Amino acid sequence: MYTVADLKKGLKITLDGDPYLVTAFEFSKPGKGQALYRTKMRNMITGITLDRTYRSGETFEPARLEERQMQYLYKEDNHYTFMDNQTFEQVQMSEEAVGDAKNFMIDNIQVDVLMFGEKAIGVSLPNFVNLRVVQTDPWVKGDTSGSDSKPATLETGYVLRVPPFIEEGEMIVVDTRTGDYSTRVKG
């Protein structure tokens, strides 16, 4: 059980049956009366942001969240399907819940899925993934246009900028935190 004194940015609590992430927090003590705690919280399922003010003494339930290692299987319509590596149970997540992670997920990649009860609400990818370049302009030897990067489309459909020597069909390492090119896959 958390009290309002425990509130801080990044804290995950349960409010009205849903998990919320505290995104901003401010403490104020007026001249007389109780201290006030102003918070901004984002619903981890719907993404809706709330502004709430609390007084000293109020309590909150911690959010019962669990990360499970799962394997990404496939996308059908606007839902992504994952399989638990231990129980082999499958869970589905909407495209909104998957978010930008969809740009870096290929079949059979191992990911951490954030669960709230039996509902999948988020995906954490490895920091770096290997993806194949499916389309990019060829590099012309002697090109001195000054351009130090060019656009490339990856097998997931994601477009990023790569150095001019990267060619179609090559495997590259992408940083999933920034979405940027990191290096070529050696071997």
N, C-alpha and C positions, 0 to 999 in steps of 0.2 A: 504494500500500500504506500503510495506517494502522498506527500502533503504539498501544498503550494510552495513551500520553501524549497522543495526538491526540483521545481520546474527549471528547466534550462533548455537551450537550443539543442535539438537532436534527441530529446527524450521522447520515448514512444509510450503513449498511454491509451487506455480504452475509455471512450466517451460515447454514451448512448449506444453501446454495443458494437461500435466500430473502432478500428485502430487509428490513432492520430499521431502525427509527428509534429512536435513543437518546432516552428520555424523562426519565431522571434519571441523575445521575452523582455519585459521591462518591469522593474520594481519601483513603486513610488510610495512615499509616506507623507500624507497630507499633515498639516499642522495638528489637527486633532482627529481622532477616529482611527479606524483600523488601516493597516497597510494594504495597498492595492497591488495586485499582480496582473499586468496586462499581457496577454499572449496572442500570438497568431499561430494557428494550428492547421495542418493540411490532412484531410481524410486520406488515408493510404489506399483506400479502395476506389473512391470516386474522384479524388483529386480536388475536391471543394475545400476552399480555405475559410476558416472561421476566425473572427476576432472575439475574444472573450476576456472578461475581467473577473478576477477572483479575489476574495478576501482571505485573510489569515485563518487557518484552521480547516479549510476545505481539503478534501482528500480525493485521490484518483486511483484507479486500478491500473497496474502495469499492463501493457499490451502483451498478450500471450502469442508471441511470434516465434516461429521456428524456421531455420534454414535447412532445406534438404537438398542433397546432391541428386540431380536428375539429369536425364539425357533428353535433348531436344529431338523429337521424332519428325514432325511434319506440321505444315500449315494447311488448314482447310477452311475456306471462306475467310472469316476474320478472326479465327481462333487458332491458337498455337497449342500443340499437344506435347506434353512432357511425360517421361516415364521415370518413376522412382527407382533408383538403382538397387534398393534393398527389397522392397515389397513387389516390384514390377507393376504397381498400380499406375494408372494414367490419370493426369489432371490436364484440364484445359484452361487457357488464359486468353482474355480478349487482347486485341491488338493494342488498345489503349494501355492496358496493364503492362504489356511487354515493353512498350515505349521504344526508345532509340536502340535498344538491344537487338531489335529485329534486323538492323543493318549489318550485324556481325554474326548472326546465327546461321550455321549450316547444319545439315542433317547429322545427327549423332554427336554433336558437341556436348561436352559436360558443362553444366551450369548449376548455380545454386538458386533454388526457387524459394522465395519467402512465402511461408504459409501462415495464415491466420485461421486457426482451427483447421478445417478441411478445405479452405478456399485459398487458391494460389493468387497472390497479390503483387508479386514483383520478381524480377530476374536479376541476378548478378552474374556477369560474365567474367572469364579470366581476363587479366589486364591486357594480354596480347593474344591475337588469333592469327592463324595463317589463312589467307584467302587468295583465290585465283583472280587475276586480271582478265576480264573477258573482252574489254574494248578499250583501246587507247590509240592515239595517233602515233605513227612510226617516228623514230628518231632519225633525222637526216644528219649524216656525218658532216661535220664542218658547219653546222647550224650555229651561228653566233648572234642570234636574235636577242640574246640577253635573257631569254626566258629560262628560269631555273627549275620550272615545274610545268606539268601538263595534267589535264584531267584524265582520270582513268575510272572505268566502271568495273566494279567487282562482281563476283558471281551471285551476290545477294541483291544486286541492283544499286548498291550504295556507290556514290561518286565522290572521289577524293582527289587531291593533287599528289602527283608522284614525280620523282626526278625524271629527266628526259630519256635516260637509258633503260627504263622499264618498258618491256614489250608485252604484247598480248600473250596470254597463256602462262606467264610467269606467276609463281607464288610469292606473295609479299606478306610481311608481318605488319599488322595494324594495331595501334594502341586503342583499345575499346573505350578508354576513359575520355580521350580527346577526339577520336575518329581520324587521326592522322597516320600517314605512312611512317613506319619505323625503319624497316630494312628489308632486303631481299631474303628469301628463304634459301639457305645454302644447301648444296647437295644435289 
